[in-house]
């Protein structure tokens, strides 16, 4: 199975990113986690991205706040899918969201919600599942379990409403 790289611009992003790391591990997807900065270590970030495919990665997740250029720097240096997680810091994360989603033509970055690490992990898993039937089955079961949970909550709330 291909690995997922989770790159964050600062160690302060770890609290948010940990939800995605947990989700990847729960799906038994190999994950590597690193801190790299688009601004403070641009050469390191570019070199990592350029070598990521050869190192066995299938998807890169990049988390950054404020100017949030990390996902774009990584995407500019690889043909692997890159998923950006805008991190809430200033302006409720709107600055990071816009910096992550507004990429120039030819440098795509899939972007999840502000602090959306779990969805970034699930999107990475869905990308990997295109060539991994066992992972696709796990994801299908996960969605079935979610639907079952909602049906149970619906039945419970209907019963509560009847008591009013």
C-alpha positions in Angstrom: 0.0 0.0 0.0 1.2 3.5 -0.8 2.0 5.8 2.2 0.4 9.1 3.0 2.7 12.0 3.9 1.3 14.5 6.5 3.3 17.7 6.3 2.6 20.6 8.6 4.0 24.1 8.4 4.6 24.2 12.2 4.5 21.8 15.1 1.7 24.0 16.5 -0.5 22.4 13.8 -0.1 18.9 15.3 -3.1 19.2 17.6 -5.4 19.7 14.5 -3.6 17.3 12.3 -3.6 14.4 14.8 -7.3 13.7 14.0 -6.2 12.9 10.5 -3.2 10.8 11.5 -5.5 8.8 13.8 -8.0 8.2 11.0 -5.2 7.0 8.6 -3.9 4.7 11.2 -7.4 3.3 12.0 -7.6 2.4 8.3 -4.1 0.8 8.5 -2.7 3.3 6.0 1.1 3.9 6.5 1.7 7.5 7.4 4.8 9.7 7.8 4.5 13.0 9.6 6.9 15.9 9.1 7.3 19.6 9.8 8.4 21.7 6.8 7.8 25.3 6.0 7.0 26.8 2.6 8.8 30.0 3.8 11.5 28.9 6.2 12.5 25.6 4.6 11.3 25.9 0.9 14.2 23.8 -0.5 13.5 21.0 1.9 9.7 21.1 1.1 10.4 21.1 -2.6 12.9 18.2 -2.4 10.5 16.2 -0.3 7.7 16.6 -2.8 10.0 15.9 -5.7 11.1 12.6 -4.2 7.7 11.6 -2.6 6.6 9.3 -5.4 9.9 7.4 -5.5 9.7 7.1 -1.7 6.4 5.2 -1.9 3.9 7.9 -1.1 0.5 8.0 -2.9 -0.9 11.2 -1.4 0.5 14.2 0.4 -1.6 16.1 3.0 -0.3 19.6 3.8 -1.5 21.6 6.8 -0.7 25.3 7.2 -2.2 28.4 8.7 -2.0 32.1 7.8 -0.4 32.5 4.3 -0.7 28.7 3.9 1.5 28.3 0.9 2.8 24.8 1.9 0.3 22.8 -0.1 1.1 24.8 -3.2 4.8 24.5 -2.8 4.4 20.7 -2.4 2.0 20.5 -5.3 4.3 22.5 -7.6 7.0 19.9 -7.1 5.1 16.6 -7.5 2.5 15.0 -9.6 1.0 13.2 -6.6 -2.4 14.4 -5.3 -2.0 17.1 -2.6 -4.7 17.8 -0.1 -4.5 21.1 1.8 -5.8 21.6 5.4 -6.2 25.3 6.1 -5.4 25.8 9.8 -7.3 28.3 11.9 -5.0 30.9 13.3 -5.9 34.4 12.2 -9.2 35.6 10.6 -10.8 32.3 11.7 -8.7 30.5 9.2 -10.2 32.4 6.2 -6.8 33.6 5.1 -5.4 30.0 5.2 -8.5 28.7 3.4 -8.2 31.2 0.6 -4.4 30.7 0.2 -4.9 27.0 0.0 -7.8 26.8 -2.4 -6.8 29.7 -4.7 -4.1 27.8 -6.6 -3.0 28.9 -10.1 -4.1 26.8 -13.1 -1.9 23.7 -13.5 -1.1 23.3 -9.7 -4.2 21.7 -8.2 -4.6 21.3 -4.5 -7.7 19.6 -3.1 -8.8 21.6 -0.1 -10.9 20.5 2.9 -12.5 22.7 5.5 -10.6 24.8 8.0 -9.1 22.3 10.5 -10.6 19.5 8.5 -7.9 16.9 9.1 -10.2 13.9 9.4 -11.8 14.6 6.0 -8.3 15.2 4.5 -7.4 11.7 5.7 -10.6 10.2 4.4 -10.0 11.8 1.0 -6.5 10.5 0.9 -7.9 7.0 1.7 -10.5 7.3 -1.1 -7.7 8.2 -3.5 -5.6 5.2 -2.4 -8.7 3.0 -2.5 -8.9 3.5 -6.3 -6.2 0.8 -6.6 -6.8 -1.1 -3.3 -10.0 -3.1 -3.1 -9.5 -4.0 0.6 -9.3 -0.3 1.5 -12.3 0.5 -0.7 -14.3 -2.2 1.3 -13.2 -0.6 4.6 -14.4 2.8 3.4 -17.7 1.4 2.2 -18.3 -0.3 5.6 -17.4 2.9 7.4 -20.1 4.7 5.4 -22.6 2.0 6.0 -21.9 2.2 9.8 -22.4 6.0 9.7 -25.8 5.5 7.9 -26.8 2.9 10.5 -25.8 5.3 13.3 -28.0 8.1 11.8 -30.9 5.7 11.4 -30.6 4.7 15.1 -30.5 8.4 16.1 -33.6 9.0 14.0 -35.5 6.2 15.7 -34.4 7.5 19.1 -35.4 11.1 18.5 -38.8 9.9 17.1 -39.4 8.0 20.3 -38.5 11.0 22.4 -40.8 13.2 20.3 -43.7 10.8 20.9 -43.3 11.3 24.7 -43.8 15.1 24.4 
